Amino acid sequence: MFDGGSPKWPDVYLWQAFAMPVPAPLESAIPEPFSRDRALARMATESFDVLVIGGGITGAGVALDAASRGLKTALVEQDDFASGTSSKSSKLIHGGLRYLQQHEYRLVYENLAERQRLLDNAPHLVSPLPFLIPIFGKPGVVNKSVARVYRTALWLYDLTGGMRIGRRHEKVTREQALEHMPTLQADRLAAGFLYWDARSDDARLTLTVLRTAVLDHGAVAANHARVTGLSTDASGQVSGATVTPDGGVPFAIRASVVVNAAGVWSDEVRAFDEGIDPHSIRPAKGIHITVPEAAFPCDIAAVIPVREDKRSIFVVSWGDQVYLGTTDTAWDGPLDDPSCTPEDVDYILGAANAVSTRQLTRSDITGIWSGLRPLLAPEQEGGTSERTADLSRRHTVRTSDGGLVTITGGKLTTYRKMAEDTVDVVVGALGRKGLRCRTKSLRLHGAPPGGRAEPIAGGVGANLRTDPDHLETARAAVLASRYGTEAPAVMALANGRTGLLEPLVVGLPYLAVEALWAVRREMAGSVSDVLDRRTQSSYRDARAAVDAAPTVAALIGPELGWDDARVRSEADAYAARIRSELVRAGLDPDRSTGSEGSGGTPPVGAAGGTGDSAGQAGS
Ligand SMILES: Cc1cc2nc3c(=O)[nH]c(=O)nc-3n(C[C@H](O)[C@H](O)[C@H](O)COP(=O)(O)OP(=O)(O)OC[C@H]3O[C@@H](n4cnc5c(N)ncnc54)[C@H](O)[C@@H]3O)c2cc1C
């Protein structure tokens, strides 16, 4: 059911087409409303009800909730939208099966309710995904107590709201489990369970929430604009912020209420207000690796136990790739650079190799990413555990004596509820409590009318694997899974130029025209914005993304007013950063792919080590 068909892209890539002129920049009979220049100009001259600091999923959600209640709303992001944690998650919209083990029933209930709302309100971006839990033991003999633990947890999950997806969990045979993951160690595999959750492209979800706030509800938003201080009125109440846009001069934004949605940086913003760093956040690093599907076949998602750590990792099908993650370790390094280390990589490889007959090595890895969970420090929650995996994923909203509203914690999945709770506080502060939340059934920009979209092969971001006769259909389906009803407009931007309908990055399901759309319609302003977030090319195949960087820079440079020297330096800077990230993770920056064999590095984690404990799959 999830087989995406086989033939790969045609061998011929029309890169030459990029040497030809691209369509002229959008003539503006109608000014582009999602424009950084226009947003900054308005921010400098107008007053707002709410200013949101931070353009991750939390800030985007707050902006949408506030704007859709009728509040005049502005948002600023210091880097690119979703450039913090919100492009580096496991990309799951889920209840969190493991939270049941921590007796967080209410959290799971809330997560599953939000999962359902996202499936309804953003069917173009969020799709159902089955998860396999393989049960190990003796072939054909299921350990009864292990099976009971899983069955009970999965029934609880279904009853807490999981069933709303329209499917209940089910037990599957060893053979059925092997159909989904053929390299599972058959001699130890006894059976499995299937349950349902959902997936999304986290960066695109964040961008879409924000574009909905701007395009459909009149908010203004600017990326690459950093808050460097807060302003206060005569009574000492926060009344706005000083913003320094990249390439511009600092200016003041006036706002009745300022919301701090700066994720792991939120203590820095609180320090502007409170004068000291409150140390309220305990950042927890999580990394993921990507390998070719051929190296670790899995056509759905799976939960793999890491016995010695009482945790689990996820394996998630991603078109021609599969990604695996995540780790969960305390991080006290620089917040802007949570680097992925060789030890992180080996942890994931070890977990995978312990259940697989095909031993992955570092040379199989095509992409990596590393993010920081903005977890509340245990003392904030009344907890005692030192393990970040045990810290709560709940969120809190607090208002300082100076009136700064800070939202911290939470999950990608629960952003809407987090935003509702935050804006409830904002409307209270504004004395406008009658403004009720409208986002429960508010459809996101591009949501197709009618019901839920069918999951496409490999889920969101599946590769364009098809035969040439059906290429048009495949392109349309893949674009629809990212742009919804805007897909025809993205396609139309190519204006008959076939080169723009070829892959942006060799082997990945993104089209060259998407880079143009990204700069014209989605406020992308750098090669990284395009290759890391508007598409997730570097996470899927970092070396191919590096190879594509000069082409991408040449494509977007004229749109952004770059001269030839700037085009070259932007591409070089991107390539240098990605290569350095690979090196720091212990990976060869020049190796193209190791999918054909075990390559130069020995396998990590000998096969046969893990057992059947009901571990915690953490995200
Ligand atoms: C490894 C990992 C896996 C995860 N998996 C999942 C999952 O599968 N499902 C799920 O539901 N959740 C998951 N999560 C959690 C989820 O990703 C986060 O809870 C969420 O992305 C946090 O979003 P945020 O907006 O609060 O933070 P961020 O995305 O970090 O956004 C904060 C933003 O504030 C900006 N900012 C900071 N300071 C300033 C300033 N001075 N001026 C302007 N802007 C500023 C930053 O640049 C940043 O973009 C995962 C997290 C991690 C780390």
The ligand as an SDF file (V2000), in Angstrom:
LIG
                    3D

 53 58  0  0  0  0  0  0  0  0999 V2000
   15.0310   16.0370   18.1870 C   0  0  0  0  0  0  0  0  0  0  0  0
   13.6440   16.5640   18.3890 C   0  0  0  0  0  0  0  0  0  0  0  0
   12.5570   15.8260   17.9420 C   0  0  0  0  0  0  0  0  0  0  0  0
   11.2650   16.3050   18.1210 C   0  0  0  0  0  0  0  0  0  0  0  0
   10.2370   15.6060   17.5800 N   0  0  0  0  0  0  0  0  0  0  0  0
    8.9900   16.0700   17.7130 C   0  0  0  0  0  0  0  0  0  0  0  0
    7.9270   15.3820   17.0830 C   0  0  0  0  0  0  0  0  0  0  0  0
    8.1230   14.4230   16.3500 O   0  0  0  0  0  0  0  0  0  0  0  0
    6.6780   15.8470   17.2840 N   0  0  0  0  0  0  0  0  0  0  0  0
    6.4240   16.9330   18.0650 C   0  0  0  0  0  0  0  0  0  0  0  0
    5.2520   17.2500   18.2450 O   0  0  0  0  0  0  0  0  0  0  0  0
    7.4170   17.6350   18.6280 N   0  0  0  0  0  0  0  0  0  0  0  0
    8.6950   17.2400   18.4590 C   0  0  0  0  0  0  0  0  0  0  0  0
    9.7260   17.9330   18.9900 N   0  0  0  0  0  0  0  0  0  0  0  0
    9.4390   19.1530   19.7420 C   0  0  0  0  0  0  0  0  0  0  0  0
    9.2100   20.3380   18.8200 C   0  0  0  0  0  0  0  0  0  0  0  0
   10.0660   20.2860   17.7180 O   0  0  0  0  0  0  0  0  0  0  0  0
    9.4360   21.6390   19.5760 C   0  0  0  0  0  0  0  0  0  0  0  0
    8.6530   21.6210   20.7460 O   0  0  0  0  0  0  0  0  0  0  0  0
    9.0640   22.8650   18.7750 C   0  0  0  0  0  0  0  0  0  0  0  0
    9.6200   22.8390   17.4810 O   0  0  0  0  0  0  0  0  0  0  0  0
    9.5430   24.1130   19.4930 C   0  0  0  0  0  0  0  0  0  0  0  0
    9.1320   25.2160   18.7450 O   0  0  0  0  0  0  0  0  0  0  0  0
    9.3940   26.6780   19.2580 P   0  0  0  0  0  0  0  0  0  0  0  0
    8.7430   27.6030   18.3100 O   0  0  0  0  0  0  0  0  0  0  0  0
    9.0120   26.8010   20.6790 O   0  0  0  0  0  0  0  0  0  0  0  0
   10.9770   26.8520   19.2130 O   0  0  0  0  0  0  0  0  0  0  0  0
   11.8660   27.1910   17.9460 P   0  0  0  0  0  0  0  0  0  0  0  0
   11.4360   26.4550   16.7590 O   0  0  0  0  0  0  0  0  0  0  0  0
   13.2810   27.0370   18.3540 O   0  0  0  0  0  0  0  0  0  0  0  0
   11.5440   28.7150   17.6770 O   0  0  0  0  0  0  0  0  0  0  0  0
   12.0410   29.7630   18.4740 C   0  0  0  0  0  0  0  0  0  0  0  0
   12.5000   30.8440   17.5180 C   0  0  0  0  0  0  0  0  0  0  0  0
   12.8010   32.0350   18.2230 O   0  0  0  0  0  0  0  0  0  0  0  0
   13.8110   32.7070   17.5070 C   0  0  0  0  0  0  0  0  0  0  0  0
   14.4410   33.6890   18.3720 N   0  0  0  0  0  0  0  0  0  0  0  0
   15.2040   33.4500   19.4620 C   0  0  0  0  0  0  0  0  0  0  0  0
   15.6410   34.6110   19.9920 N   0  0  0  0  0  0  0  0  0  0  0  0
   15.1370   35.6040   19.2180 C   0  0  0  0  0  0  0  0  0  0  0  0
   15.2650   37.0220   19.2490 C   0  0  0  0  0  0  0  0  0  0  0  0
   16.0070   37.6500   20.1760 N   0  0  0  0  0  0  0  0  0  0  0  0
   14.6510   37.7460   18.2830 N   0  0  0  0  0  0  0  0  0  0  0  0
   13.8970   37.1210   17.3320 C   0  0  0  0  0  0  0  0  0  0  0  0
   13.7660   35.7800   17.2520 N   0  0  0  0  0  0  0  0  0  0  0  0
   14.3760   35.0350   18.1870 C   0  0  0  0  0  0  0  0  0  0  0  0
   14.7450   31.5650   17.1120 C   0  0  0  0  0  0  0  0  0  0  0  0
   15.5920   31.9050   16.0540 O   0  0  0  0  0  0  0  0  0  0  0  0
   13.7630   30.4540   16.7740 C   0  0  0  0  0  0  0  0  0  0  0  0
   13.4860   30.3720   15.3900 O   0  0  0  0  0  0  0  0  0  0  0  0
   11.0460   17.5220   18.7900 C   0  0  0  0  0  0  0  0  0  0  0  0
   12.1310   18.2750   19.2320 C   0  0  0  0  0  0  0  0  0  0  0  0
   13.4220   17.8130   19.0060 C   0  0  0  0  0  0  0  0  0  0  0  0
   14.5990   18.6450   19.4120 C   0  0  0  0  0  0  0  0  0  0  0  0
  1  2  1  0
  2  3  1  0
  2 52  2  0
  3  4  2  0
  4  5  1  0
  4 50  1  0
  5  6  2  0
  6  7  1  0
  6 13  1  0
  7  8  2  0
  7  9  1  0
  9 10  1  0
 10 11  2  0
 10 12  1  0
 12 13  2  0
 13 14  1  0
 14 15  1  0
 14 50  1  0
 15 16  1  0
 16 17  1  0
 16 18  1  0
 18 19  1  0
 18 20  1  0
 20 21  1  0
 20 22  1  0
 22 23  1  0
 23 24  1  0
 24 25  2  0
 24 26  1  0
 24 27  1  0
 27 28  1  0
 28 29  2  0
 28 30  1  0
 28 31  1  0
 31 32  1  0
 32 33  1  0
 33 34  1  0
 33 48  1  0
 34 35  1  0
 35 36  1  0
 35 46  1  0
 36 37  1  0
 36 45  1  0
 37 38  2  0
 38 39  1  0
 39 40  1  0
 39 45  2  0
 40 41  1  0
 40 42  2  0
 42 43  1  0
 43 44  2  0
 44 45  1  0
 46 47  1  0
 46 48  1  0
 48 49  1  0
 50 51  2  0
 51 52  1  0
 52 53  1  0
M  END
$$$$
